Amino acid sequence: MSQEYIAIFMFALMMLMLFTGQRVFGAIGAVATIAALALWGTGGQDITFSAAMKLMKWYPLLTLPMFIFMGYVLSESRLADDLYRMFHVWMGPVNGGLAIGTIGLMVLVSAMNGLSVAGMAIGATIALPELLRRGYDKTMVTGVIQAGSSLGILVPPSVVLVLYAMIARQPVGQLWLAGIVPGLMMAGMFILYIWIRCRIQPHLGPAMEDVHEVTQTEKIRLLGAGALPLIIFAAMMVPFVNGWTSLVESSAIGALTALVISVLKRRMTWKIFETCTKQTLAISCMFMWIILAALGFGAVFDGLGAVKAIDNLFTEQLGLSPWMILILMQLSFIVMGTFLDDTAMLVIVAPLYVPLVGALGFDLIWYGVLYTITTQIAYMTPPFGYNLFLMRAMAPPEIGLSDIYRSIIPFVGVMVLALIIIMVFPEIALWLPGYIYGN
């Protein structure tokens, strides 16, 4: 059997197992093991052992539990409540101001935890009830929270970009820096859309009158809440970018800073600490199993030479240009995103896509940003987008699934526009890491 047919068979078998409800790491690992034993006999069992040893030697993997713990500390201790109060007071008098403030909240929360799920939980529990109580249109605000929470996997310290860096063997610091400008650009595009729409249709986001009663002293005091994520972000990034600490040391500083702040603000209890620790352990173990399976799968692909074969199939036999192949890759992410999360998508296609992108002559740092944005779009694409069902689980009963589906249409359009802009102008993502690192 040719390399192309073996590769197609492996992917088909893996997707079949996923459709039957198998765990992601189980499906990927099982296919890798079966293929290795079938191709190389008992010698194929060394692939799993080598992948495990490679995983254990990945020192940057220690950053994952640090960032996950930091996210849970900030989420469980309700530190985001103060942030939303700040945006409420400062942005409330503007039509759509609370929705704009919610996007701002999501950007700051993203800078503190790097997980889209944490952003969704904070937005659905803090912002959504307040927006509905204030008379905001339920369809629009549902889309606002879903779009805003998706920024968590693009704005540093993004856990997804850390995983991409490990699998693609790219510097995490450069990927983080590459995500800052696109993340802020996308947040700005969301805000611009909300402002324009609420100017045209004021009833969708009425201005708040009661915030005028808040004194100027109270407004200034509330600005201190906005400094919280900046303190955590600076505590991590400044030493790392200047070379004073390693990535792992910076992640530990961020986790410790978040814990200390939660203690000083008297938001940390033993029960909350226990919950954060248990959730961190559970999520970290899940990530490690998935990465282990992905390494084994990638090793089989390398042994087959399937990447070169598929590259030859696309470029020589089908005559596709590098840009056409890249666009097909992005479309495949959107299709997979209807039933898989970002981590599963990355580890499934990384053995094929990452080497292929490099072989086509594209920058892997830039492609990491494209992958992340496309994942955000896939999260919000019906019929089975990951964020759609998270939103349904957290939303109040008056918000139905049809409302959730309709709410994301304009925001997906904004995200597609942002993706096209970054594809056409790669320097939007590459300028900042090039400037900092002198590349």
N, C-alpha and C positions, 0 to 999 in steps of 0.2 A: 504494500500500500504506500502511496506517495506521501510526502510530508504534508502537503496541503490537505489531503483527505484525513490523515491522522489528526491534524489540528482541528479540522471541522468536526470530526467525531468527538474529540475531547470537549469542545465547547457545547456541542449538542447534548452530550450526556450530562454535563454539568448543569445546563439550563433545565433539562428534564428533572433532575434531582431537586433543583430549587423550586420548580413549579409544584412538586409533590410535597413541599413544606419542610424539606430538610434544612438544617442549620447551614448557614453560609460556609463556615469553616469546614463542616463535615462534607458538604458537597464538593468543595474545591479540593480538599485533602484526599477524599476518596478517589476522585478522578485522577489526581496526580499519582497516587499509589498504584491504582490499577494499571495506568499507562506505563509507569516505570517498571513494574513487574512483568507486564506483557512484552515490553520492548527489550529489557535487559536481564530478565530472569531475577535470580536471588540477589544479584549485584545492585538491582534497582532500589533495594531497601536502604542503601547507604545515602540515597538522596534525602530521605526524611531526617536521618541523623545529621547530615551536613547542614540542612536547613535549620535544625534546632540549635546546633552549635553557633551558626551565624547569627541567629536571633539573640542568643545569650550574650554574644560579644558586642552587640549593638549598644554601646554606651548611651547614645542619644535617646534610646527607648525609655530611659528613666524620666524623660520629660513628660510622657503621656500621663502617668498617675499624678504628677504635680499639677498639670493644667486642669485635669479632670477634677481633682480635689479642690482647686481654687474656684472652679465654676460652681461646684456644689455648695461650698461655703458661702459664696455670695448669693446664691439662689435660696438656700435653706434658711439663712439668717435674715432674709428680707431686707438686705441693704439697698435693694433697688427701689424700695418704697420712697425713700428720701429723694432719689433721683427723679422719680415721676412727679413728686410734689413740686420740685424745682421747675420742671417743664410746664406743669400745670399753671403755676403762678406767672411765669414769664411769657408763655406763648398763648395762654387762654384768651386774651382779648382779640386775637386775630381769628378770622374765619378759617376753620380747619386747623387752628393752632394746636389743639390737643393731639390731633393726628400727626401733625408735623413734629410735635414734642415726643410722640411715641417713637418715631423714626430716630430722633436724637437719642432717646433712651436706649434703643436697641444698639445703636453704634457704640455707646459707652459700655453697655453690658457686654457686647462682643469683645471690646478691648479688655474686659476683665476675665472672661471665661473661655472664649474660643469654641463654644458649642452652640449650634443652632437650636437644639432641644431646650437648653437652659433659657435662651432668649424667648422661645415660644411659650414656655411655662410662665416666665415673668410677665410677658405681654398679655397672655390670656387671663392670668389671675389678678394682675394689678391694673393694667390699662384698659382692657376690654370692658369690664363692668362700669368703670368710670365714664368711658366714652358713650356707652349705651345710656347710662343714666343722664348724661348731659344732652341727649337728643341727637347724637350723631347717627348717620345712616348705617344700619347694621351690616349691609353688604360692603360698603366702602371700608369700614374700620376692620372688618375681618380680613380683607385683603392687605390692609396696612400692617397688621400684626404678622401675617404670614410673610410678607415681603421683608419687613424689618428683621424678623428672626433669622431669615436666610443669610443676613450679613455676618452672622457668627462664624461661618466657615470660610470667610474671605478676609475679614479684618483680623490682624494678629492680636493675640497669640492663637491662631487657628490650629486646632488639633488635626484637622484634615490635611492642611499643608505640611504639618510635621510628618504624617503618615506618607504623603506623597514624596516628601524629601527622602525618607528612608528607602522607599521602594525604587524611586528614580535615581537615588544616589546624588542628590543635589543639596547644596547648602541651605539649611533651614532659615538662617538669617536673611539670605537673599530672597527666598520665597516670601517670608513675612513682609519684607520691605516692598516686594513687588505687589503684594495685595493691598497695601495701604491706599495708594492713589485710586486704583479701580474701586475699592470699597467705598471710599469717601465720594467718588464721582457717582457711583450708583445710588448712594444715600441722598446725594444732592438732587439727582434726577427724580427719585421718589418724592422728595420734598417739593420740587418744582411742579410735578404733576398734581400733588394734593392741593397746593396753593392755587394753581390755575383753575382746577376743577371746582374748588370751593368758592372762588371768586365768581365763576359763572353760575354755580348752583349753591348759593349760600345756605340753603336748608340742609345740605348734606353735612355741614360742619359749622353749626352756629357758634358765634363768638360768646365767650363767657363774660357775664357782667359782674359776678360776685368777686372776681379776683381784684377788682379795683379797690376793694376794701382792705386788701393786704398792704401793710405799711412798707415803705421803702427799706426800712431796717430789716424787716422780715425777709424781703426779697433778696437783699444782699447776703443775709445769713444762709438762705437756702442755696446760694451759689456754692457754698462749701461742699454741698452734696455732689456737685459736678466735679469737684477736685478729686473725689475719691478714686474713680477709675484712672484719672490722669496720674495719681500718685502710684497706683499699682503698676500701670503701664510703664511709667518712667523708671520705677524700681527694677523692673525686668529688663527693659530695652536699652537704657542708657549704658549700664555696665557691659552688656553683651555687645552692642554696636561698637563701643570703644575698645573692646578686647580685654576688659578687666576681668570678665568672668566667662566661663564656658556656657553653652546653651543649657546644660543640665543645672549648673549653679544658678543661672538666671531664673529658670523655672522654679527652683526651690525658693529663691528670694520672693518670687511672685506669690507662691502658695503661702509662705510664711507671712508676708505683708497682708494678704487678705485675711488670714486667721487672726493676726494681731489687731487689725482694724475692727473685725467683728467682735473681738473680746473687749476692746476699748469702748465700743459703742453699746456694749452690754446686750448684744444680739446672739451671742454664742452660749449654748447650754450643752450639757453632757449628751442629751438626747440628740440634738442637732449634730454634734461632733460625731456621734456613733453612726448616724444616718449617712453623713458625708463620707465617712471612712468605708462603710459597707458598700455604698454605691460606687465609690472610686475603685475598690477592689474588684467588684463585679464587672464594671466597664473595662478596666485595664486588662483583666484576664480574657475578656471577649476579644479585645483588640489583638492580644498576643497570639491567641489561637488562629485568628484570621490571617495575621501576618505570616505565621508559621506555615499555614496551608498555602498562602500565596507564594512563598519562597520555594516550596516544593513544586508547585505547579510551574513556576518560572524556570526552575532547573530542568524540568522535563522538556519544556519548550526550547531552552537553549541547547539541550542535547539533540533535539530533533533538527535544529536549524530551521524551525518553522517560520521565524521572523523574516529571514532572508527569502524564504519561499513565498511568503505572502506579499512581501515587498515586491518581488518579481512579478507576482500575479497581478497586483494593482498597476504597477508602473509599466511593465513590459507587455504583458498579455492583454490587459484591459485598456492600456494606454491612458490611464488617469493621471492628471497633473497632481503635484504635491498638495495644492490647495483644495482640489476636489476630494482627495483622500482625507485631508484634515476635516473638511466639512462633514463628510460621511461619518467620521469618528464622533464628532459632536452630536450628530443626529442619533447615533447609536446610544450615546449616554442618555439622551432624552427618553428613548424607548425603554432602556433598562431602568431608568429612574421611576417608571410607573409601578415597579414592584420591588425595587431594591433600594437600600440606603447608600449614602455616599461611600462608605468604607467598602461595602461589598462590590460596588461598581469599580472602585479603584483596583482592588486586588484581583478581580476577575479579568480585567482588560490590561492591567499594567504589564504583564509579561509580553503582550503583543504590542500595545500602543506605544509605550515609552521608548523601546528601542527603535520602533518604526518612525516615530516622530524625529528622533535624532538622525536616523538614516536619511530622512527626507530633507534634512538641513534646517529644521526649525529649532528655536531656542527652547530648552526644556524648562527653564524658569518661566518664560512667557506661557508655555503650554500648561504649566501647573495652574496659572491664573485662569486660563481658558477652561480647563477641566473643572475648576471650582465654580466658576460662574455657570457653566452648563449644568453642573450638578444642582445648583440653586434653582435653575429653571425646571429641571426634571422633578425636583421636590414639589413643585407647585403645578405640575401638569396633570390634568385628568387623564384617564379615569381613576388611577390608583396612586397619585402622587403622595409621597411620604408625609409632607406637611399638611395635606388636605385632611388626612385621617387623624393626625395629631390635633389639628384644629377642631375637628368634629368631636374628639374625645374631651377637649377642654372647654369648648364653647357652651354657653347656656342653652336651654331647650328651644328658645325662640329662634335660634340660628340653625337652619336646616342645611343639609348637604348641598342642596341646589344653591343656597345663598353663598356657601363657601366656594363652590365651583365658579359662580359668576363673579365673585369678588376678586379673583386672581387674574382675570383676563387683562385688564390694563397694566397691571404690574408685571406680568409676564412679557407684555409688549415692551415695557421700559427696559427690562432685563435683556431681552433679545437685542434691542437697540444698543445697549451698553456693550454687549458681547461683540457685536459687529464693529463698533467703534474701536475696541481694543484689538480686534483682529486686523483692522485696517491700519491702526496706529500702535504698533507694539511698544513704542517708547513710553506710552502711558504707564505700562507695567514695569518696563525695564529701566526707566530713567533713574528712579530713586535708588535701587540697589547698585546701579552703575556709578552713581554719584558718591554713595557712601563707601563702596568698596573699590572704587577707582577702576572698574572694568570697562 
